[in-house]
Amino acid sequence: MVKLRIVAQNPRFPAKSHLSAHPAAPRLTGTVIAAFGRHFEVDTTLGILRCYTRGKKNDHACGDEVDLTPTGNGQGVIENLHLRRNLLWRSDAFRAKRLAANLSLVVIVVATEPGFSDLLVSRCLAAAESENIAALIVLNKSDLSERLPQARARLQLFAELGYPVIELCALDGVAELAARLEGEKCLLIGQSGMGKSTLTNALAPNAAAATREISAALDTGKHTTTFARLYPRGQGWLVDSPGLQAFGLAHLGPEELAQAFIEFRPHLGQCRFRDCRHDAEPGCALAAAVASASPNPIHPRRFEHYKIIRAEIDAARRANPGW
């Protein structure tokens, strides 16, 4: 079982903002619904306020609960960041990007067209597992029957691990997904062109998220969402995020990454050498689980994903020992 880390304690993303409040000004509590650099939109009992932070702090994400002081004209100052339950984020050697906080579910959106990366799916799942956030996969554009079998085959390794897969066409109806997301605080994430904004419009009709056609020539989607935005939905909410082409996990240590691959967990601690890197060492329990009919098998493709991500993390930490 992965231990829940309080990501807010990371110095890059502190749990408290330590800002001084105006003693005479009334305070409100609200939820961050959008972030634009150092400016944020916060949903409060007074409506949506355009807020900023003092100094150079900009360590807030959609889903964060904050205390703020209204300053008039629909604006306010964020004074305090509540302790997060979790934070989904991505990182490379020198940059970190907050995606959303206080999530109960990560929805990874793929589609029959354009082609999707199963490696990116593994990255998203590892990020969710590292924060103890449940995950499900949505296969959109299931009406494109010619490519459907291939897409199903690529998702089979994740379905066999127990991750639920919902097939749908966002343009025809999302009843099954809507029922599954009832009461959830969720993030829609995936590559460009997978239909996240169309799904958002179907799930939260007031969202009016922009959609654009796929660039067929490049077999990739055009960015329709340039920043993450939170939309209330019943007793929960959903966050639509910009399309991803990369998802670095430089912030995860070697043990955290291995734990984030759920099928590895029964084998961890069983290697011949305590400091096994699960690469080419003799007596590696993970390699043995790939090579034989183990009661807890590891799919060769997933083991390949792990080694690719592990090599990227090692390279990032060599480039920036500060991790």
NORBELNOR-V66949 format. One line per field, one symbol per residue. phi: phi as a letter, one per 20 degrees, with the letter a starting at -180 (. if undefined). Layout:
# NORBELNOR-V66949
phi->???
This chain:
# NORBELNOR-V66949
phi->.fffeeffefffcffceleeefgeefdcdbdfdaccmedcdcecfeoedeccdemdfbedcgnfecdbdfdnlmcadfdbdffeeabebcbcfccccfdacledbddedcbfbffdefffffffffffffdldfbbddeemffeffefgfffffefffffeoffcdeacgfeqcgffgffegmedcdecrffnenffffgffecgeflffccffeffelbeefdcebfbecfbmecbcdedffddbbfcffefgffffffefffgfdfndffdfegeldcffmfffffffeceffcfdfgffffggfffffffgfffffcgff
